[in-house]
């Protein structure tokens, strides 16, 4: 049975929550090894706020890169049918023909670092709705869609999405909801479920 996707517990755990959602999205509950969850939550929330408070700046790019490498190693050594790829800079783009687009076309999902207000935030892209719209699960439970024609709320698909976002918004360089911002700040994790060998 597929799990419902989950919302973050604090203002700071969007990274590990979205990675957990990627696993929940791709695999049945009975297929998910508990050790994966242990490592997601151990490696996430690794930053320090300006006042030194641990975890209150969320998850670093270094942690995301490390988690991608850990997943790849775990998949190879333990036979778990998962492929994960880390993208950043100019490779982190969401448009037709991009690696993200191909991943979604192939039934995978993509964790994207974007803006939420003026804060960095991680969300999960789960499906192509059309050439113009992408299904997204935002782990921050808040109605950001009410005043934006580029974002539509979804209330009836808890295993896939809670938003539909215009695809072009992700590649915007401005500080606006769901825009990834300047290329040097971008990061994406792509997740594919592999066929069983």
Buried (B, 14 or more C-beta within 10 A) or exposed (E): EEBEBBBBEEEBBBBBBBBBBBBBBBBEEEEBEEEBBEBBBEBBBBBEEEEEEEBBBBBBBEBBBBBBEBBBEBBEEEEBBBBBBBBBEEBBBBEEEBBBBEBBEEEBBBBBBBBBEEEBBBBBBBBBBEEEBBBBBBBBEEEBBEEBEBBBEBEEBBBBBBBBBBBBBBBBEEEBBBBBBEBEBBBBBBBBBEEEE
